[in-house]
Amino acid sequence: MPTVRSPFANDLVQKFHDAKERANSKGEQHSSGSELWGEPDWSILDDRRGELPDFPTEIFPPPLQDWLHRAARGAGVMPEHVAVPLLGVASSLIGTARRIRPSRSWSEPATLWTTVVAFSGDRKTPGLNVTLRALDLIEKNNRIAVQQARLAHETRVQKAKEVAKKWKEDREKALTGQPARDPPAMPIEAIDPGDFIAPRLYTNDPTIEKLGLLLGVRTRGMMLIRDELSGLFANMRRYSSGSDRPFWLEAWNGGRHIVERLSRSVTIEHLLIGVIGGFQPDKLARAFDGDEDGMYARFLYAWPKVPPYQPLTNDSSDVEPEIQNVLTALIRLPAESDDGTFLSRDIRLSEQAVELFEGLRREIDRVKHGLDGRERHWFVKGETQVLRLAGTLALMAWAVSLGSDQTGGFERITADLEPSVVEAEHVAAAIKVWHEYFWPHARAALRQIGLNERHANARRVLRWIKAHERPEISVKDVRRDALAHCLDKEQTIALLKGLEQASWLREINSKTGTRGQPPRRWAVNPALYAQNADNAENSFTE
């Protein structure tokens, strides 16, 4: 059949041929006309996901596996689109109410940071919404309890006002009496309890101050859920006086933290916030651009394959009782002493679980010496991630075993039935999903950021050249427009020479009519544009 092309395809193909002719003609000034471009190092620009393993759903109990597959079919997604956000949500609901303790001197909260990497339109949102709808229903069902808490708070506010008024009257009488007496001390009951803060299970776009207040009413930890997480990192420098990045770096640990702002200071006893959401691959580099602070190493990455077409199914409703009951059990984990003070509880590893965990630690210590850059930073956090995963899986299995029994006396029942140790089966499952699934997916995601800063800057330059269709570039162009002056002149030249060795650039002689050294320029390998031109040509061919 005849070839049919749109005007866009014709224009892109012509631009490719024009760029190729210009680049080759410029290159001839530096070399013989018969010299051809070498094969460039495509790994610098590799955006491809590659072959990655599927999520091992067998880490969950059979009832949860069945629900997971039904929910995935109903949402038209792969199982990992649902499972990975679910792990983040479940772990964050546990938070620091339970700490996984492999030894007397080391314990970890359960909270995980999980993200699904997918291009726009690849259905990461429907998978996230499966668990989000369950959370929203649980909060909706809890609204009466919140209203009762609000009324009780307003009663305390009114009582505090009455006690304060009486205290002021007594104080005035003591000071003005004949003879004058020492005024009474202000009673504790007269202290204003402040505004009522409604408890929330998660939030979407809070300020740091608001998170501090929310953590005051949900001490075990909060979670932030956003469909696109790149906006979170873009807003971390919203204040002229500093950045929010230190706050979020600490939010993975669960320690004590003081938020200092001009208006007030907020003390957070347990700064622990789970982060759940998604990234588009091309936004990963921008999200984690800047100082090497290890923010990216805190995430468990999943880059699922694009879901194939599936017919609509009625196998799963908006919110299934199975997942609602599991999440409710984790929310209701008791973590208060008799006087109402928050008190986290430890879950130790069984002897067999400790043996498995020590084997993992030895393997991480062996492998890390062969890794570098971001891969190494992510890999060495494996011990912490596995502990948190194991604790989360153990408590999820326990919650599944409860079935639908969420009736009265729940706190007493759960205190008796919940696991006091993490068994070897859950540590083995955590090691399996971390090493066989999250590790290869993390490597694919980290390639989008760049394995090291030099790699990232090289990729950044090539993407800038490609976006602006530049057949040749100068040091000034690259340093000013592509790199925003993050490198000095000598560092920029070294970077361009590296791209020359990778057969992406070729230095050319620039002849000028002025005195002095001419500016150094590089021709661009036209192969950089070839893929776009070929795609445009082929997509309109019948």
BELQUI-V143676 format. One record per residue. SS is DSSP state (2 for helix, 1 for strand, 0 for the rest). PSI is psi in radians with two decimals (999 if undefined). OMEGA is omega in whole degrees, 0 to 359 (999 if undefined). Layout:
ss->SS psi->PSI omega->OMEGA
ss->SS psi->PSI omega->OMEGA
This chain:
ss->0 psi->2.73 omega->182
ss->0 psi->2.69 omega->178
ss->0 psi->2.27 omega->179
ss->0 psi->2.19 omega->180
ss->0 psi->2.56 omega->173
ss->0 psi->2.84 omega->175
ss->2 psi->-0.59 omega->179
ss->2 psi->-0.75 omega->180
ss->2 psi->-0.77 omega->179
ss->2 psi->-0.74 omega->182
ss->2 psi->-0.73 omega->182
ss->2 psi->-0.69 omega->178
ss->2 psi->-0.73 omega->181
ss->2 psi->-0.68 omega->179
ss->2 psi->-0.67 omega->179
ss->2 psi->-0.83 omega->181
ss->2 psi->-0.68 omega->179
ss->2 psi->-0.75 omega->181
ss->2 psi->-0.68 omega->180
ss->2 psi->-0.76 omega->180
ss->2 psi->-0.74 omega->181
ss->2 psi->-0.78 omega->182
ss->2 psi->-0.75 omega->180
ss->2 psi->-0.66 omega->179
ss->2 psi->-0.65 omega->176
ss->2 psi->-0.68 omega->181
ss->2 psi->-0.49 omega->181
ss->0 psi->-0.35 omega->177
ss->0 psi->-0.39 omega->184
ss->0 psi->-0.42 omega->186
ss->0 psi->3.04 omega->179
ss->0 psi->2.63 omega->184
ss->0 psi->-0.38 omega->182
ss->0 psi->-0.17 omega->182
ss->0 psi->2.28 omega->181
ss->0 psi->2.80 omega->174
ss->0 psi->2.45 omega->174
ss->0 psi->2.95 omega->177
ss->0 psi->2.09 omega->184
ss->0 psi->2.83 omega->178
ss->0 psi->1.68 omega->184
ss->2 psi->-0.30 omega->183
ss->2 psi->-0.44 omega->179
ss->2 psi->-0.60 omega->183
ss->2 psi->0.12 omega->189
ss->0 psi->1.89 omega->176
ss->0 psi->-0.05 omega->188
ss->0 psi->2.45 omega->179
ss->0 psi->-0.64 omega->184
ss->0 psi->-3.05 omega->179
ss->0 psi->2.04 omega->181
ss->0 psi->2.63 omega->182
ss->0 psi->2.70 omega->174
ss->0 psi->2.79 omega->182
ss->0 psi->2.31 omega->179
ss->0 psi->1.54 omega->184
ss->2 psi->-0.24 omega->181
ss->2 psi->-0.11 omega->176
ss->2 psi->-0.28 omega->179
ss->0 psi->2.75 omega->174
ss->0 psi->2.67 omega->183
ss->2 psi->-0.77 omega->179
ss->2 psi->-0.65 omega->179
ss->2 psi->-0.59 omega->175
ss->2 psi->-0.80 omega->180
ss->2 psi->-0.82 omega->179
ss->2 psi->-0.74 omega->183
ss->2 psi->-0.80 omega->181
ss->2 psi->-0.68 omega->177
ss->2 psi->-0.75 omega->180
ss->2 psi->-0.69 omega->179
ss->2 psi->-0.76 omega->178
ss->2 psi->-0.72 omega->180
ss->2 psi->-0.58 omega->180
ss->2 psi->-0.14 omega->181
ss->0 psi->0.65 omega->184
ss->0 psi->3.06 omega->174
ss->0 psi->2.74 omega->180
ss->2 psi->-0.62 omega->181
ss->2 psi->-0.40 omega->175
ss->2 psi->-0.52 omega->179
ss->2 psi->-0.74 omega->189
ss->2 psi->-0.72 omega->185
ss->2 psi->-0.83 omega->173
ss->2 psi->-0.62 omega->179
ss->2 psi->-0.73 omega->177
ss->2 psi->-0.74 omega->179
ss->2 psi->-0.75 omega->181
ss->2 psi->-0.86 omega->182
ss->2 psi->-0.77 omega->181
ss->2 psi->-0.64 omega->181
ss->2 psi->-0.52 omega->175
ss->2 psi->-0.59 omega->175
ss->2 psi->-0.84 omega->177
ss->0 psi->-2.28 omega->179
ss->0 psi->0.21 omega->172
ss->0 psi->-0.55 omega->173
ss->1 psi->2.29 omega->179
ss->1 psi->2.31 omega->181
ss->1 psi->2.14 omega->188
ss->1 psi->1.85 omega->177
ss->1 psi->-0.35 omega->179
ss->1 psi->3.00 omega->183
ss->0 psi->-0.47 omega->185
ss->0 psi->0.11 omega->185
ss->1 psi->2.22 omega->173
ss->1 psi->2.70 omega->181
ss->1 psi->2.49 omega->169
ss->0 psi->3.02 omega->183
ss->0 psi->-0.35 omega->192
ss->0 psi->2.33 omega->178
ss->0 psi->2.71 omega->170
ss->1 psi->2.10 omega->182
ss->1 psi->2.51 omega->179
ss->1 psi->2.50 omega->175
ss->1 psi->2.16 omega->179
ss->1 psi->2.18 omega->181
ss->0 psi->2.57 omega->175
ss->0 psi->2.78 omega->178
ss->0 psi->2.29 omega->181
ss->0 psi->-0.05 omega->181
ss->0 psi->0.29 omega->167
ss->0 psi->0.64 omega->174
ss->2 psi->-0.49 omega->181
ss->2 psi->-0.81 omega->179
ss->2 psi->-0.62 omega->178
ss->2 psi->-0.73 omega->178
ss->2 psi->-0.66 omega->185
ss->2 psi->-0.38 omega->179
ss->2 psi->-0.85 omega->180
ss->2 psi->-0.58 omega->181
ss->2 psi->-0.69 omega->178
ss->2 psi->-0.64 omega->178
ss->2 psi->-0.74 omega->178
ss->2 psi->-0.76 omega->181
ss->2 psi->-0.68 omega->179
ss->2 psi->-0.70 omega->179
ss->2 psi->-0.76 omega->178
ss->2 psi->-0.70 omega->179
ss->2 psi->-0.75 omega->180
ss->2 psi->-0.31 omega->182
ss->0 psi->0.09 omega->187
ss->2 psi->-0.56 omega->179
ss->2 psi->-0.74 omega->178
ss->2 psi->-0.64 omega->178
ss->2 psi->-0.72 omega->178
ss->2 psi->-0.71 omega->178
ss->2 psi->-0.69 omega->178
ss->2 psi->-0.66 omega->178
ss->2 psi->-0.76 omega->179
ss->2 psi->-0.72 omega->178
ss->2 psi->-0.67 omega->178
ss->2 psi->-0.77 omega->180
ss->2 psi->-0.60 omega->177
ss->2 psi->-0.74 omega->178
ss->2 psi->-0.65 omega->178
ss->2 psi->-0.81 omega->181
ss->2 psi->-0.71 omega->178
ss->2 psi->-0.71 omega->179
ss->2 psi->-0.68 omega->178
ss->2 psi->-0.74 omega->180
ss->2 psi->-0.76 omega->180
ss->2 psi->-0.69 omega->179
ss->2 psi->-0.70 omega->179
ss->2 psi->-0.79 omega->179
ss->2 psi->-0.71 omega->180
ss->2 psi->-0.72 omega->178
ss->2 psi->-0.69 omega->178
ss->2 psi->-0.80 omega->180
ss->2 psi->-0.65 omega->180
ss->2 psi->-0.74 omega->179
ss->2 psi->-0.75 omega->178
ss->2 psi->-0.73 omega->181
ss->2 psi->-0.67 omega->184
ss->2 psi->-0.54 omega->185
ss->2 psi->-0.05 omega->182
ss->0 psi->2.88 omega->178
ss->0 psi->1.86 omega->0
ss->0 psi->2.86 omega->179
ss->0 psi->2.57 omega->180
ss->0 psi->2.83 omega->175
ss->0 psi->2.30 omega->181
ss->0 psi->2.61 omega->179
ss->0 psi->2.63 omega->177
ss->0 psi->2.65 omega->179
ss->0 psi->2.17 omega->180
ss->0 psi->2.67 omega->180
ss->2 psi->-0.61 omega->183
ss->2 psi->-0.28 omega->182
ss->2 psi->-0.13 omega->181
ss->0 psi->2.25 omega->179
ss->0 psi->2.12 omega->180
ss->0 psi->-0.09 omega->178
ss->0 psi->-3.01 omega->181
ss->0 psi->2.67 omega->177
ss->0 psi->2.28 omega->177
ss->0 psi->1.95 omega->180
ss->0 psi->2.27 omega->179
ss->0 psi->2.47 omega->178
ss->0 psi->2.61 omega->175
ss->0 psi->-0.55 omega->180
ss->0 psi->2.94 omega->177
ss->1 psi->2.88 omega->185
ss->0 psi->-0.81 omega->185
ss->0 psi->1.13 omega->184
ss->0 psi->2.82 omega->168
ss->0 psi->2.90 omega->177
ss->2 psi->-0.70 omega->180
ss->2 psi->-0.72 omega->180
ss->2 psi->-0.69 omega->176
ss->2 psi->-0.69 omega->178
ss->2 psi->-0.71 omega->179
ss->2 psi->-0.72 omega->179
ss->2 psi->-0.65 omega->177
ss->2 psi->-0.35 omega->176
ss->2 psi->-0.49 omega->180
ss->2 psi->-0.30 omega->173
ss->0 psi->1.39 omega->190
ss->0 psi->-0.49 omega->183
ss->0 psi->-0.28 omega->177
ss->0 psi->2.71 omega->178
ss->1 psi->3.10 omega->170
ss->1 psi->2.58 omega->176
ss->1 psi->2.20 omega->180
ss->1 psi->2.12 omega->178
ss->1 psi->2.39 omega->178
ss->0 psi->-0.71 omega->179
ss->0 psi->1.91 omega->186
ss->0 psi->-0.24 omega->182
ss->2 psi->-0.54 omega->178
ss->2 psi->-0.59 omega->178
ss->2 psi->-0.81 omega->183
ss->2 psi->-0.50 omega->177
ss->2 psi->-0.52 omega->182
ss->2 psi->0.02 omega->184
ss->2 psi->-0.23 omega->178
ss->2 psi->0.57 omega->184
ss->0 psi->-0.38 omega->182
ss->0 psi->2.35 omega->181
ss->0 psi->-0.39 omega->184
ss->0 psi->-0.09 omega->181
ss->0 psi->-2.92 omega->184
ss->0 psi->2.68 omega->175
ss->0 psi->-0.05 omega->184
ss->2 psi->-0.74 omega->178
ss->2 psi->-0.66 omega->178
ss->2 psi->-0.82 omega->183
ss->2 psi->-0.53 omega->175
ss->2 psi->-0.69 omega->178
ss->2 psi->-0.41 omega->184
ss->0 psi->-0.17 omega->177
ss->0 psi->-0.29 omega->189
ss->0 psi->-0.65 omega->179
ss->0 psi->0.33 omega->180
ss->0 psi->-3.14 omega->179
ss->0 psi->2.45 omega->185
ss->1 psi->2.51 omega->177
ss->1 psi->2.14 omega->178
ss->1 psi->2.06 omega->180
ss->1 psi->2.09 omega->173
ss->0 psi->2.88 omega->182
ss->0 psi->-0.60 omega->184
ss->0 psi->-0.64 omega->184
ss->0 psi->2.95 omega->174
ss->1 psi->2.44 omega->180
ss->1 psi->2.16 omega->177
ss->1 psi->2.17 omega->180
ss->1 psi->2.04 omega->183
ss->0 psi->-0.64 omega->179
ss->0 psi->1.65 omega->179
ss->0 psi->1.67 omega->183
ss->0 psi->2.00 omega->183
ss->1 psi->2.07 omega->173
ss->1 psi->2.54 omega->179
ss->1 psi->2.12 omega->184
ss->1 psi->2.33 omega->179
ss->1 psi->-2.64 omega->184
ss->1 psi->2.83 omega->175
ss->1 psi->2.46 omega->164
ss->0 psi->2.44 omega->185
ss->2 psi->-0.71 omega->184
ss->2 psi->-0.08 omega->178
ss->2 psi->-0.09 omega->179
ss->2 psi->-0.77 omega->183
ss->2 psi->-0.73 omega->180
ss->2 psi->-0.62 omega->181
ss->2 psi->-0.65 omega->185
ss->0 psi->0.38 omega->178
ss->0 psi->2.63 omega->177
ss->0 psi->-2.60 omega->184
ss->0 psi->2.64 omega->179
ss->0 psi->1.36 omega->184
ss->0 psi->-0.03 omega->176
ss->0 psi->0.24 omega->180
ss->2 psi->-0.75 omega->182
ss->2 psi->-0.47 omega->184
ss->2 psi->-0.20 omega->181
ss->2 psi->-0.22 omega->184
ss->1 psi->2.55 omega->165
ss->1 psi->2.05 omega->186
ss->1 psi->2.47 omega->170
ss->1 psi->2.25 omega->177
ss->0 psi->1.41 omega->185
ss->0 psi->2.74 omega->172
ss->0 psi->2.75 omega->180
ss->0 psi->2.20 omega->183
ss->0 psi->2.33 omega->175
ss->0 psi->2.91 omega->177
ss->0 psi->2.38 omega->175
ss->0 psi->2.40 omega->175
ss->0 psi->2.65 omega->177
ss->0 psi->2.55 omega->181
ss->0 psi->2.64 omega->176
ss->0 psi->0.40 omega->182
ss->0 psi->-0.37 omega->185
ss->0 psi->2.42 omega->177
ss->0 psi->3.12 omega->182
ss->0 psi->-0.83 omega->179
ss->0 psi->2.02 omega->180
ss->0 psi->2.51 omega->180
ss->2 psi->-0.59 omega->183
ss->2 psi->-0.88 omega->184
ss->2 psi->-0.58 omega->177
ss->2 psi->-0.74 omega->180
ss->2 psi->-0.68 omega->179
ss->2 psi->-0.84 omega->181
ss->2 psi->-0.66 omega->179
ss->2 psi->-0.71 omega->178
ss->2 psi->-0.70 omega->180
ss->2 psi->-0.65 omega->179
ss->2 psi->-0.65 omega->186
ss->0 psi->0.15 omega->175
ss->0 psi->2.10 omega->182
ss->0 psi->2.38 omega->179
ss->0 psi->0.70 omega->180
ss->1 psi->2.55 omega->175
ss->0 psi->-3.14 omega->182
ss->0 psi->-0.53 omega->181
ss->0 psi->0.17 omega->177
ss->0 psi->0.01 omega->180
ss->0 psi->2.42 omega->180
ss->1 psi->2.37 omega->182
ss->0 psi->1.85 omega->179
ss->0 psi->2.73 omega->181
ss->1 psi->2.56 omega->181
ss->1 psi->2.53 omega->169
ss->1 psi->1.97 omega->182
ss->1 psi->2.92 omega->175
ss->1 psi->2.49 omega->174
ss->0 psi->2.92 omega->181
ss->2 psi->-0.76 omega->179
ss->2 psi->-0.62 omega->178
ss->2 psi->-0.66 omega->178
ss->2 psi->-0.72 omega->179
ss->2 psi->-0.78 omega->178
ss->2 psi->-0.74 omega->182
ss->2 psi->-0.69 omega->177
ss->2 psi->-0.62 omega->176
ss->2 psi->-0.70 omega->176
ss->2 psi->-0.75 omega->182
ss->2 psi->-0.69 omega->177
ss->2 psi->-0.72 omega->181
ss->2 psi->-0.73 omega->178
ss->2 psi->-0.74 omega->179
ss->2 psi->-0.60 omega->180
ss->2 psi->-0.78 omega->188
ss->2 psi->-0.57 omega->188
ss->2 psi->-0.45 omega->181
ss->2 psi->-0.30 omega->178
ss->2 psi->0.10 omega->180
ss->0 psi->2.82 omega->181
ss->0 psi->2.83 omega->173
ss->2 psi->-2.44 omega->185
ss->2 psi->-0.60 omega->178
ss->2 psi->-0.76 omega->179
ss->2 psi->-0.78 omega->181
ss->2 psi->-0.72 omega->180
ss->2 psi->-0.76 omega->187
ss->2 psi->-0.70 omega->185
ss->0 psi->-0.23 omega->174
ss->0 psi->0.10 omega->182
ss->2 psi->-0.65 omega->180
ss->2 psi->-0.85 omega->180
ss->2 psi->-0.79 omega->182
ss->2 psi->-0.72 omega->181
ss->2 psi->-0.72 omega->177
ss->2 psi->-0.81 omega->181
ss->2 psi->-0.72 omega->177
ss->2 psi->-0.77 omega->182
ss->2 psi->-0.77 omega->178
ss->2 psi->-0.72 omega->179
ss->2 psi->-0.79 omega->180
ss->2 psi->-0.68 omega->179
ss->2 psi->-0.79 omega->182
ss->2 psi->-0.53 omega->175
ss->2 psi->-0.71 omega->178
ss->2 psi->-0.71 omega->177
ss->2 psi->-0.76 omega->181
ss->2 psi->-0.65 omega->177
ss->2 psi->-0.68 omega->183
ss->2 psi->-0.37 omega->179
ss->0 psi->-0.33 omega->182
ss->0 psi->-2.38 omega->182
ss->0 psi->0.24 omega->183
ss->0 psi->1.57 omega->179
ss->0 psi->0.65 omega->187
ss->0 psi->-2.98 omega->186
ss->0 psi->2.79 omega->182
ss->0 psi->0.47 omega->188
ss->2 psi->-0.75 omega->182
ss->2 psi->-0.70 omega->180
ss->2 psi->-0.70 omega->180
ss->2 psi->-0.85 omega->183
ss->2 psi->-0.62 omega->180
ss->2 psi->-0.56 omega->181
ss->2 psi->-0.59 omega->190
ss->2 psi->-0.43 omega->186
ss->0 psi->2.65 omega->185
ss->0 psi->2.45 omega->175
ss->0 psi->-0.19 omega->177
ss->1 psi->2.71 omega->171
ss->1 psi->2.08 omega->184
ss->0 psi->2.91 omega->183
ss->2 psi->-0.59 omega->183
ss->2 psi->-0.60 omega->181
ss->2 psi->-0.60 omega->174
ss->2 psi->-0.72 omega->178
ss->2 psi->-0.72 omega->179
ss->2 psi->-0.69 omega->179
ss->2 psi->-0.75 omega->178
ss->2 psi->-0.72 omega->182
ss->2 psi->-0.90 omega->185
ss->2 psi->-0.56 omega->179
ss->2 psi->-0.84 omega->187
ss->2 psi->-0.72 omega->186
ss->2 psi->-0.35 omega->181
ss->2 psi->-1.06 omega->187
ss->2 psi->-0.58 omega->181
ss->2 psi->-0.93 omega->178
ss->2 psi->-0.60 omega->178
ss->2 psi->-0.64 omega->177
ss->2 psi->-0.72 omega->180
ss->2 psi->-0.70 omega->178
ss->2 psi->-0.72 omega->180
ss->2 psi->-0.71 omega->181
ss->2 psi->-0.44 omega->175
ss->2 psi->-0.48 omega->179
ss->2 psi->-0.51 omega->178
ss->2 psi->-0.60 omega->186
ss->0 psi->2.34 omega->183
ss->0 psi->-0.42 omega->173
ss->0 psi->3.03 omega->186
ss->2 psi->-0.67 omega->179
ss->2 psi->-0.75 omega->177
ss->2 psi->-0.79 omega->181
ss->2 psi->-0.73 omega->180
ss->2 psi->-0.64 omega->177
ss->2 psi->-0.77 omega->178
ss->2 psi->-0.70 omega->180
ss->2 psi->-0.73 omega->180
ss->2 psi->-0.80 omega->181
ss->2 psi->-0.69 omega->178
ss->2 psi->-0.65 omega->178
ss->2 psi->-0.78 omega->179
ss->2 psi->-0.78 omega->182
ss->2 psi->-0.74 omega->182
ss->2 psi->-0.59 omega->183
ss->2 psi->0.04 omega->175
ss->0 psi->0.92 omega->182
ss->0 psi->2.04 omega->178
ss->0 psi->-0.38 omega->175
ss->1 psi->2.73 omega->184
ss->1 psi->2.83 omega->176
ss->1 psi->2.93 omega->177
ss->2 psi->-0.72 omega->181
ss->2 psi->-0.76 omega->179
ss->2 psi->-0.88 omega->186
ss->2 psi->-0.80 omega->184
ss->2 psi->-0.70 omega->184
ss->2 psi->-0.88 omega->190
ss->2 psi->-0.68 omega->183
ss->2 psi->-0.67 omega->187
ss->0 psi->-0.06 omega->178
ss->0 psi->0.70 omega->176
ss->0 psi->0.45 omega->177
ss->0 psi->-0.25 omega->175
ss->0 psi->2.65 omega->175
ss->0 psi->-3.12 omega->186
ss->2 psi->-0.82 omega->182
ss->2 psi->-0.68 omega->178
ss->2 psi->-0.65 omega->178
ss->2 psi->-0.75 omega->178
ss->2 psi->-0.75 omega->179
ss->2 psi->-0.68 omega->178
ss->2 psi->-0.75 omega->180
ss->2 psi->-0.64 omega->177
ss->2 psi->-0.62 omega->176
ss->2 psi->-0.70 omega->177
ss->2 psi->-0.50 omega->176
ss->2 psi->-0.73 omega->177
ss->2 psi->-0.50 omega->179
ss->0 psi->0.12 omega->177
ss->0 psi->0.46 omega->174
ss->0 psi->-0.49 omega->182
ss->1 psi->2.84 omega->174
ss->1 psi->2.09 omega->182
ss->1 psi->2.45 omega->182
ss->1 psi->2.76 omega->177
ss->0 psi->2.30 omega->178
ss->0 psi->2.06 omega->180
ss->0 psi->2.15 omega->179
ss->0 psi->2.77 omega->179
ss->0 psi->0.06 omega->182
ss->0 psi->2.83 omega->177
ss->0 psi->2.89 omega->178
ss->0 psi->3.09 omega->183
ss->0 psi->2.23 omega->180
ss->0 psi->2.67 omega->179
ss->0 psi->2.51 omega->180
ss->0 psi->2.31 omega->181
ss->1 psi->2.73 omega->180
ss->1 psi->2.36 omega->171
ss->1 psi->2.65 omega->183
ss->1 psi->2.35 omega->177
ss->0 psi->2.11 omega->182
ss->0 psi->-0.22 omega->176
ss->2 psi->-0.38 omega->179
ss->2 psi->-0.54 omega->181
ss->2 psi->-0.18 omega->188
ss->2 psi->-0.70 omega->184
ss->2 psi->-0.75 omega->179
ss->2 psi->-0.74 omega->182
ss->2 psi->-0.77 omega->180
ss->2 psi->-0.73 omega->180
ss->2 psi->-0.73 omega->181
ss->2 psi->-0.69 omega->180
ss->2 psi->-0.79 omega->184
ss->2 psi->-0.57 omega->184
ss->2 psi->-0.30 omega->180
ss->0 psi->0.41 omega->179
ss->0 psi->2.31 omega->177
ss->0 psi->999 omega->999
